[in-house]
Amino acid sequence: MGMKANEVTTFAKQVMRECVRLQKQSGMTIKEFTKACGFGEDYWYKRQNFTRPLNLSDLERISEVTGVPIGDIVMDSKRHAVEAAERKAQAGGYGLAAYNAAGKQEAINGEAGPDYDEPA
């Protein structure tokens, strides 16, 4: 099955999530951030909702506004996606239900060894 021009791939979603993270980290509101990048708010929301993919010139603008090189945005988007997947796997796929189940909390607390620590 071929890819459509406006298809939002898994990779595109990872990169967009990273850009949203950078927007939040910047301390700017979405209104301020999109204005600095030269986007309309609607344009940003369509991409945040994965209706449309970001393009390279969007990434260049985000890179300029945040001071984060495009290569880092891409690499970090991959890294954070992997970390999120690993966290999900560690939770045993139960998500929050495991935490809410009676008696499970103690088990989880007991298991939380060095593996669960964030990398230094």
N, C-alpha and C positions, 0 to 999 in steps of 0.2 A: 504493500500500500504506500503510495507516494505521499510526501508531505505537502500540505497546502502552504501557500505563501504566508498566510496569517495564522498558521497553526502555532499554538503555544506549547512547545515541547517541554519535557521534564526539565531539561537544561535551562530553557528560557524561564521557567517558573523559579528554579533555584536562584538564578541571577536576579530576578525581580524581587524575590524575598530578601536577598542580600541588599538590594538597593533600598528597600523599605526599612531594613535594619539601619542602614547608613542615614536615611532621612531622620529616623527617630533619634539616632545617636548624635545627629548634628544639633539637636536642640531647637531646630526650626519647625514651625508648624508646616503642615502640608501646603498651605497657601503660600507661605514664605519660601519654602523649598522649591515648589513648582515654578514660582515666579523667578527665583534665582537661576533655575535651570532653563527657563524660557518655555516651560510647558503650560498648557491649560490644566486646571485641576481635573477636568473631565478626562483629559488625555491620561493623566496619572492614574485615576481611579480605574479606567478601562484596563490598564496594565496591571494594577494591583489586584484586580478581580480576575486576571488571566483571560480577559476577553480578547486582548491584542498583545503581541509580543513587543518588548523593547527592541529598538534597533541600535546599531552601533553609534550613530550620532547622539542618541539619547544617553548611551553609556558614557560617551565622551563628555557630555555636559554634566552628568552626575559626578564623574571623576573630577572635573574642574571645580565644581561647587564643594565637594567633600574633601578634595585634596588626596583622594585615594586612587592610585593608578588603576587603570582598567584591568590589567593583569591580576592585581590583588583582588579586585571585586569578583572576578571570575573564579580565581583559586579559592577564595574564602567562601564563595557560594557553594562550591563543591564540598569543601571541608565541613561546613555547617550542615549540609544535607546528609553527609556520612555520619556526623555526630548525632544528628536527630534520629537517624535510622538505628544507630547503635543503642541509643537510649530507649527507643521503642522495643528493641529486641531484649534488652536487659529487663525491661518491665514485664517481659514474658507475654507481651501482646495484650495484657489485660487492661492497660491504660490505667485510669484513675480508679477503676472498680476495685483493683487489688488493694489500693490504699484504704478504701472505705470499708472493706470487708472486715468483720470482727475477727480479732486474733491475728490478722495478717500484718498489722502495723509492727508488732513486736518482731515478727519473723523478718520483716524488711529492715527494721532497725538493726537486728542482729547480723544481717548479711552485709550491711553497708560497709564493706571493707575498702581498702585503698583503690580498688578498681573504679569506685564511684566518684573519686575525687576528680575535679577538673584538672586538666593538664596545667602545669605551672607556667 
